[in-house]
Amino acid sequence: MKDNIVVEAENIKKSFGDNVVIKDISFNLKELEHLAVMGRSGSGKSVLIKSLVGLIVPDSGKLNVLGENILDMDDDDIDVIRRQVGYLFQGGALYDSMTVERNMKFPLRRHPDKPSESEIKDLVDETLENVGLLETKKKYPSELSGGMKKRIALARTLIMRPKIMLYDEPTTGLDMITSAEISELILKMREEYDISSIIITHDVSCVELTSDRVIILGEGTSLAEGTFEELSNSEDKDIRSYFTMIHKKK
């Protein structure tokens, strides 16, 4: 990896039939950085991060993840990269028929280098404790609040010790207090696990709290890039419009 860059995207393009979702997007993610990606619905945010784990294949461009060009990889090689990239889905994607403990054990038991059962138990306890929910081990997802489900879904991803985290709308559907708690947890997890993160979100408060740098997508390309402070005070009113909530509070 050059200059501690863990993700490097150049001139990424993606269409679905006649619908051009991404015309030309370039960006990078540095080691231990939190990069927030904002944009209106349909701007290509989710398509972009799904491309990073091979769930969607761009039509053209260059996409390096952890120093490897994933566009030239076969499925087996992409699986190796996927095991180093955590993905927190918008809905959490917990298995309703499994307890929290079984949800946590599931990815570890499917890993090619599966730990022993005693090691798995220790990892489950340690990771649940790090997100403040060790006492939920025997509960089912239906018994948890929305905020708890997000924490468990994050813990299940972190138990694999990824080098990169992809957050897809991590605070959607949560109240203001719980959203702030999830944002604080995202910061805590970087300190605990030395993770670089891309955070897709419409939540301006989450962006303000968690991001080191922000990219705004629109019209299939990157409209602006900078720190939260720089973009929220931009002279371009269209860029400032993404941060209206903050300006109204002020």
C-alpha positions as CSV (number, residue, x, y, z in Angstrom):
1,M,0.0,0.0,0.0
2,K,1.4,3.4,-1.0
3,D,1.5,6.3,1.5
4,N,-0.7,4.3,3.9
5,I,-3.7,4.4,1.5
6,V,-5.9,1.4,2.1
7,V,-8.5,2.2,-0.6
8,E,-7.8,3.9,-3.9
9,A,-10.5,4.4,-6.5
10,E,-9.8,6.1,-9.9
11,N,-12.3,7.0,-12.6
12,I,-14.9,4.5,-11.4
13,K,-17.9,4.2,-13.7
14,K,-21.1,2.1,-13.3
15,S,-24.3,1.9,-15.3
16,F,-27.3,-0.4,-15.0
17,G,-28.7,-0.5,-18.6
18,D,-29.3,3.0,-19.6
19,N,-29.2,4.3,-16.1
20,V,-25.7,5.8,-15.4
21,V,-25.3,5.8,-11.7
22,I,-21.6,6.6,-11.5
23,K,-20.1,8.7,-14.3
24,D,-16.6,9.2,-12.9
25,I,-15.6,9.0,-9.2
26,S,-12.1,9.0,-7.8
27,F,-11.2,9.0,-4.1
28,N,-8.9,7.4,-1.5
29,L,-9.1,6.3,2.1
30,K,-6.1,6.6,4.3
31,E,-5.1,4.2,7.2
32,L,-7.1,5.0,10.4
33,E,-9.1,7.7,8.6
34,H,-12.9,8.1,8.8
35,L,-14.2,9.2,5.4
36,A,-17.9,10.2,5.3
37,V,-19.7,10.0,1.9
38,M,-22.8,12.1,1.5
39,G,-25.2,12.6,-1.4
40,R,-28.9,12.5,-2.2
41,S,-30.7,9.3,-3.0
42,G,-29.5,7.8,-6.2
43,S,-26.1,9.5,-6.2
44,G,-24.2,6.2,-6.2
45,K,-23.2,6.0,-2.5
46,S,-24.2,2.4,-1.9
47,V,-23.1,1.3,-5.3
48,L,-19.7,2.7,-4.6
49,I,-19.1,0.8,-1.3
50,K,-20.6,-2.4,-2.6
51,S,-18.0,-2.2,-5.3
52,L,-15.3,-2.3,-2.6
53,V,-16.2,-5.8,-1.6
54,G,-17.1,-7.2,-5.1
55,L,-20.8,-7.2,-4.6
56,I,-21.0,-4.9,-7.6
57,V,-18.4,-4.8,-10.4
58,P,-17.7,-1.3,-11.9
59,D,-17.8,-1.0,-15.7
60,S,-14.4,0.6,-15.8
61,G,-11.8,2.3,-13.6
62,K,-9.2,1.2,-11.0
63,L,-10.1,0.0,-7.6
64,N,-7.4,-1.0,-5.1
65,V,-8.3,-2.3,-1.7
66,L,-5.5,-3.0,0.8
67,G,-3.0,-2.8,-2.0
68,E,-4.8,-5.3,-4.3
69,N,-6.6,-4.5,-7.5
70,I,-9.9,-6.3,-6.9
71,L,-11.2,-5.7,-10.4
72,D,-8.6,-8.3,-11.6
73,M,-9.4,-10.9,-8.9
74,D,-11.3,-14.1,-9.1
75,D,-13.9,-15.0,-6.5
76,D,-11.4,-16.9,-4.2
77,D,-9.1,-13.9,-4.1
78,I,-11.9,-11.4,-3.5
79,D,-13.1,-13.6,-0.6
80,V,-9.7,-13.1,1.1
81,I,-10.1,-9.3,0.8
82,R,-13.7,-9.5,2.0
83,R,-12.6,-11.2,5.2
84,Q,-10.5,-8.0,5.9
85,V,-13.4,-5.6,5.2
86,G,-16.3,-5.3,7.6
87,Y,-19.7,-4.2,6.2
88,L,-22.4,-2.9,8.5
89,F,-25.6,-3.2,6.5
90,Q,-28.3,-0.5,6.9
91,G,-30.8,-3.0,8.4
92,G,-28.2,-4.8,10.5
93,A,-28.9,-8.2,8.8
94,L,-29.0,-10.2,12.0
95,Y,-30.4,-13.7,11.9
96,D,-33.8,-13.6,13.7
97,S,-33.8,-17.3,14.5
98,M,-30.4,-17.1,16.3
99,T,-29.6,-15.7,19.7
100,V,-27.1,-12.8,19.8
101,E,-24.4,-15.4,20.8
102,R,-25.1,-17.6,17.8
103,N,-25.2,-14.6,15.5
104,M,-21.7,-13.6,16.8
105,K,-20.3,-17.2,16.4
106,F,-21.7,-17.7,12.9
107,P,-19.0,-15.8,10.9
108,L,-16.2,-17.3,13.0
109,R,-17.3,-20.8,12.4
110,R,-17.4,-20.3,8.7
111,H,-13.8,-18.8,8.6
112,P,-11.2,-21.0,6.8
113,D,-9.0,-20.7,9.9
114,K,-11.7,-21.3,12.4
115,P,-10.7,-20.7,16.0
116,S,-11.3,-23.3,18.7
117,E,-14.7,-23.2,20.5
118,S,-13.0,-21.8,23.6
119,E,-11.3,-19.0,21.5
120,I,-14.7,-18.3,19.8
121,K,-16.4,-17.9,23.2
122,D,-13.7,-15.5,24.4
123,L,-13.9,-13.4,21.2
124,V,-17.7,-13.2,21.5
125,D,-17.5,-12.1,25.1
126,E,-14.8,-9.6,24.5
127,T,-16.4,-8.0,21.4
128,L,-19.9,-7.8,23.0
129,E,-18.3,-6.2,26.1
130,N,-16.6,-3.6,23.8
131,V,-20.0,-2.5,22.5
132,G,-21.6,-2.6,25.9
133,L,-24.0,-5.5,25.4
134,L,-22.4,-8.6,27.0
135,E,-25.7,-9.2,28.9
136,T,-27.6,-9.7,25.6
137,K,-25.9,-13.0,24.7
138,K,-28.9,-15.2,25.2
139,K,-31.5,-12.8,23.7
140,Y,-33.0,-12.9,20.2
141,P,-32.9,-9.9,17.8
142,S,-36.7,-9.4,18.4
143,E,-36.0,-8.7,22.0
144,L,-33.6,-5.9,21.3
145,S,-34.1,-2.2,20.6
146,G,-33.1,-0.7,17.3
147,G,-29.9,0.8,18.8
148,M,-29.0,-2.6,20.4
149,K,-29.5,-4.3,17.0
150,K,-27.1,-1.9,15.4
151,R,-24.5,-2.5,18.1
152,I,-24.8,-6.3,17.8
153,A,-24.5,-6.1,14.0
154,L,-21.4,-3.9,14.4
155,A,-20.0,-6.4,17.0
156,R,-20.6,-9.3,14.7
157,T,-18.6,-7.5,12.0
158,L,-15.8,-6.5,14.3
159,I,-15.4,-10.0,15.7
160,M,-13.6,-10.8,12.4
161,R,-11.0,-8.0,13.2
162,P,-11.4,-6.2,9.8
163,K,-8.9,-3.6,8.7
164,I,-11.6,-1.5,7.0
165,M,-15.2,-0.9,8.0
166,L,-17.9,0.2,5.6
167,Y,-20.9,1.7,7.3
168,D,-24.1,2.0,5.3
169,E,-26.4,4.5,7.0
170,P,-25.4,3.4,10.5
171,T,-27.9,5.8,12.3
172,T,-30.9,5.5,10.0
173,G,-34.2,4.9,11.9
174,L,-32.7,5.7,15.3
175,D,-33.7,8.6,17.6
176,M,-31.3,11.5,18.2
177,I,-29.8,10.2,21.4
178,T,-29.2,6.6,20.1
179,S,-27.8,8.0,16.8
180,A,-25.3,10.0,18.9
181,E,-24.4,6.9,20.8
182,I,-23.8,4.9,17.6
183,S,-21.6,7.8,16.3
184,E,-19.6,7.7,19.5
185,L,-19.2,3.9,19.2
186,I,-17.8,4.3,15.6
187,L,-15.1,6.5,17.1
188,K,-14.4,4.1,19.9
189,M,-14.1,1.2,17.6
190,R,-11.3,2.9,15.6
191,E,-9.4,3.4,18.8
192,E,-10.0,-0.2,19.9
193,Y,-9.4,-2.0,16.6
194,D,-7.2,0.4,14.5
195,I,-9.8,0.5,11.7
196,S,-10.1,2.7,8.7
197,S,-13.8,3.5,7.8
198,I,-16.0,4.7,5.1
199,I,-19.3,6.0,6.4
200,I,-22.3,6.4,4.1
201,T,-24.8,8.6,5.8
202,H,-27.5,11.3,5.5
203,D,-27.1,12.1,9.2
204,V,-25.3,15.5,9.3
205,S,-24.7,15.1,13.0
206,C,-23.0,11.7,12.5
207,V,-20.8,13.3,9.8
208,E,-19.8,16.2,12.1
209,L,-18.9,13.8,14.9
210,T,-17.2,11.0,13.1
211,S,-15.5,12.2,9.9
212,D,-12.0,13.3,9.3
213,R,-12.9,14.1,5.7
214,V,-16.1,14.3,3.7
215,I,-16.9,13.6,0.0
216,I,-20.2,14.8,-1.5
217,L,-21.5,12.8,-4.5
218,G,-23.9,14.1,-7.1
219,E,-24.7,13.7,-10.8
220,G,-22.5,10.6,-10.8
221,T,-19.4,12.3,-9.7
222,S,-17.7,13.9,-6.7
223,L,-19.1,17.4,-6.2
224,A,-16.8,18.4,-3.3
225,E,-14.2,17.1,-0.9
226,G,-12.9,18.5,2.4
227,T,-13.3,18.6,6.1
228,F,-16.7,19.0,7.7
229,E,-15.9,22.6,8.7
230,E,-14.7,23.5,5.2
231,L,-17.7,22.1,3.4
232,S,-20.4,23.3,5.8
233,N,-19.0,26.8,5.4
234,S,-18.5,26.6,1.6
235,E,-19.2,29.6,-0.5
236,D,-21.2,27.3,-2.8
237,K,-24.8,27.3,-1.7
238,D,-25.5,23.9,-3.2
239,I,-22.7,22.4,-1.1
240,R,-23.9,24.2,2.0
241,S,-27.4,22.8,1.5
242,Y,-26.1,19.4,2.6
243,F,-25.4,20.9,6.0
244,T,-28.6,23.0,6.5
245,M,-29.5,21.2,9.7
246,I,-26.3,22.3,11.4
247,H,-26.6,25.9,10.1
248,K,-30.2,26.1,11.4
249,K,-29.0,24.9,14.8
250,K,-26.4,27.7,14.9
